[in-house]
Amino acid sequence: MIDFEEELKKFEPSMEVEEAEEEIQKRDLTDMTDILRQMTEQKRGR
């Protein structure tokens, strides 16, 4: 049987995951708040 507690102690995250996380955090991603802000600014500009 698998000892999950022991397996969790051995766990080490993949370097690829850590690198991907850094890249994702560096990117300037547009979310719904940004889109709504742009729409509001465009509406006011008219």
Chimera marker file (.cmm) of the C-alpha trace (Angstrom):
<marker_set name="trace">
<marker id="1" x="0.000" y="0.000" z="0.000" r="1" g="1" b="0" radius="0.5"/>
<marker id="2" x="1.166" y="3.551" z="-0.734" r="1" g="1" b="0" radius="0.5"/>
<marker id="3" x="2.190" y="5.702" z="2.235" r="1" g="1" b="0" radius="0.5"/>
<marker id="4" x="0.948" y="9.103" z="1.066" r="1" g="1" b="0" radius="0.5"/>
<marker id="5" x="2.587" y="10.991" z="3.908" r="1" g="1" b="0" radius="0.5"/>
<marker id="6" x="5.969" y="9.534" z="2.965" r="1" g="1" b="0" radius="0.5"/>
<marker id="7" x="5.409" y="10.273" z="-0.717" r="1" g="1" b="0" radius="0.5"/>
<marker id="8" x="4.521" y="13.885" z="0.072" r="1" g="1" b="0" radius="0.5"/>
<marker id="9" x="7.791" y="14.279" z="1.972" r="1" g="1" b="0" radius="0.5"/>
<marker id="10" x="9.702" y="13.161" z="-1.158" r="1" g="1" b="0" radius="0.5"/>
<marker id="11" x="7.783" y="15.462" z="-3.503" r="1" g="1" b="0" radius="0.5"/>
<marker id="12" x="9.767" y="18.117" z="-5.383" r="1" g="1" b="0" radius="0.5"/>
<marker id="13" x="8.092" y="20.365" z="-7.959" r="1" g="1" b="0" radius="0.5"/>
<marker id="14" x="9.267" y="20.077" z="-11.524" r="1" g="1" b="0" radius="0.5"/>
<marker id="15" x="11.655" y="22.804" z="-12.679" r="1" g="1" b="0" radius="0.5"/>
<marker id="16" x="9.493" y="23.191" z="-15.774" r="1" g="1" b="0" radius="0.5"/>
<marker id="17" x="6.499" y="24.135" z="-13.631" r="1" g="1" b="0" radius="0.5"/>
<marker id="18" x="8.501" y="26.723" z="-11.716" r="1" g="1" b="0" radius="0.5"/>
<marker id="19" x="9.834" y="28.213" z="-14.956" r="1" g="1" b="0" radius="0.5"/>
<marker id="20" x="6.341" y="28.318" z="-16.444" r="1" g="1" b="0" radius="0.5"/>
<marker id="21" x="5.013" y="30.042" z="-13.329" r="1" g="1" b="0" radius="0.5"/>
<marker id="22" x="7.655" y="32.765" z="-13.608" r="1" g="1" b="0" radius="0.5"/>
<marker id="23" x="6.869" y="33.335" z="-17.287" r="1" g="1" b="0" radius="0.5"/>
<marker id="24" x="3.130" y="33.531" z="-16.632" r="1" g="1" b="0" radius="0.5"/>
<marker id="25" x="3.647" y="36.075" z="-13.860" r="1" g="1" b="0" radius="0.5"/>
<marker id="26" x="5.852" y="38.219" z="-16.124" r="1" g="1" b="0" radius="0.5"/>
<marker id="27" x="3.184" y="38.505" z="-18.832" r="1" g="1" b="0" radius="0.5"/>
<marker id="28" x="0.739" y="41.371" z="-18.931" r="1" g="1" b="0" radius="0.5"/>
<marker id="29" x="-2.520" y="39.466" z="-19.262" r="1" g="1" b="0" radius="0.5"/>
<marker id="30" x="-5.810" y="41.194" z="-20.003" r="1" g="1" b="0" radius="0.5"/>
<marker id="31" x="-8.680" y="40.190" z="-17.741" r="1" g="1" b="0" radius="0.5"/>
<marker id="32" x="-12.334" y="41.210" z="-17.563" r="1" g="1" b="0" radius="0.5"/>
<marker id="33" x="-11.526" y="44.193" z="-15.347" r="1" g="1" b="0" radius="0.5"/>
<marker id="34" x="-9.130" y="45.539" z="-17.984" r="1" g="1" b="0" radius="0.5"/>
<marker id="35" x="-11.710" y="45.036" z="-20.742" r="1" g="1" b="0" radius="0.5"/>
<marker id="36" x="-14.450" y="46.797" z="-18.777" r="1" g="1" b="0" radius="0.5"/>
<marker id="37" x="-12.097" y="49.673" z="-17.966" r="1" g="1" b="0" radius="0.5"/>
<marker id="38" x="-11.224" y="50.072" z="-21.663" r="1" g="1" b="0" radius="0.5"/>
<marker id="39" x="-14.901" y="50.011" z="-22.636" r="1" g="1" b="0" radius="0.5"/>
<marker id="40" x="-15.727" y="52.652" z="-20.022" r="1" g="1" b="0" radius="0.5"/>
<marker id="41" x="-12.892" y="54.890" z="-21.213" r="1" g="1" b="0" radius="0.5"/>
<marker id="42" x="-14.008" y="54.526" z="-24.826" r="1" g="1" b="0" radius="0.5"/>
<marker id="43" x="-17.611" y="55.376" z="-23.875" r="1" g="1" b="0" radius="0.5"/>
<marker id="44" x="-16.500" y="58.515" z="-22.034" r="1" g="1" b="0" radius="0.5"/>
<marker id="45" x="-14.322" y="59.561" z="-24.951" r="1" g="1" b="0" radius="0.5"/>
<marker id="46" x="-17.298" y="59.703" z="-27.351" r="1" g="1" b="0" radius="0.5"/>
<link id1="1" id2="2" r="1" g="1" b="0" radius="0.2"/>
<link id1="2" id2="3" r="1" g="1" b="0" radius="0.2"/>
<link id1="3" id2="4" r="1" g="1" b="0" radius="0.2"/>
<link id1="4" id2="5" r="1" g="1" b="0" radius="0.2"/>
<link id1="5" id2="6" r="1" g="1" b="0" radius="0.2"/>
<link id1="6" id2="7" r="1" g="1" b="0" radius="0.2"/>
<link id1="7" id2="8" r="1" g="1" b="0" radius="0.2"/>
<link id1="8" id2="9" r="1" g="1" b="0" radius="0.2"/>
<link id1="9" id2="10" r="1" g="1" b="0" radius="0.2"/>
<link id1="10" id2="11" r="1" g="1" b="0" radius="0.2"/>
<link id1="11" id2="12" r="1" g="1" b="0" radius="0.2"/>
<link id1="12" id2="13" r="1" g="1" b="0" radius="0.2"/>
<link id1="13" id2="14" r="1" g="1" b="0" radius="0.2"/>
<link id1="14" id2="15" r="1" g="1" b="0" radius="0.2"/>
<link id1="15" id2="16" r="1" g="1" b="0" radius="0.2"/>
<link id1="16" id2="17" r="1" g="1" b="0" radius="0.2"/>
<link id1="17" id2="18" r="1" g="1" b="0" radius="0.2"/>
<link id1="18" id2="19" r="1" g="1" b="0" radius="0.2"/>
<link id1="19" id2="20" r="1" g="1" b="0" radius="0.2"/>
<link id1="20" id2="21" r="1" g="1" b="0" radius="0.2"/>
<link id1="21" id2="22" r="1" g="1" b="0" radius="0.2"/>
<link id1="22" id2="23" r="1" g="1" b="0" radius="0.2"/>
<link id1="23" id2="24" r="1" g="1" b="0" radius="0.2"/>
<link id1="24" id2="25" r="1" g="1" b="0" radius="0.2"/>
<link id1="25" id2="26" r="1" g="1" b="0" radius="0.2"/>
<link id1="26" id2="27" r="1" g="1" b="0" radius="0.2"/>
<link id1="27" id2="28" r="1" g="1" b="0" radius="0.2"/>
<link id1="28" id2="29" r="1" g="1" b="0" radius="0.2"/>
<link id1="29" id2="30" r="1" g="1" b="0" radius="0.2"/>
<link id1="30" id2="31" r="1" g="1" b="0" radius="0.2"/>
<link id1="31" id2="32" r="1" g="1" b="0" radius="0.2"/>
<link id1="32" id2="33" r="1" g="1" b="0" radius="0.2"/>
<link id1="33" id2="34" r="1" g="1" b="0" radius="0.2"/>
<link id1="34" id2="35" r="1" g="1" b="0" radius="0.2"/>
<link id1="35" id2="36" r="1" g="1" b="0" radius="0.2"/>
<link id1="36" id2="37" r="1" g="1" b="0" radius="0.2"/>
<link id1="37" id2="38" r="1" g="1" b="0" radius="0.2"/>
<link id1="38" id2="39" r="1" g="1" b="0" radius="0.2"/>
<link id1="39" id2="40" r="1" g="1" b="0" radius="0.2"/>
<link id1="40" id2="41" r="1" g="1" b="0" radius="0.2"/>
<link id1="41" id2="42" r="1" g="1" b="0" radius="0.2"/>
<link id1="42" id2="43" r="1" g="1" b="0" radius="0.2"/>
<link id1="43" id2="44" r="1" g="1" b="0" radius="0.2"/>
<link id1="44" id2="45" r="1" g="1" b="0" radius="0.2"/>
<link id1="45" id2="46" r="1" g="1" b="0" radius="0.2"/>
</marker_set>
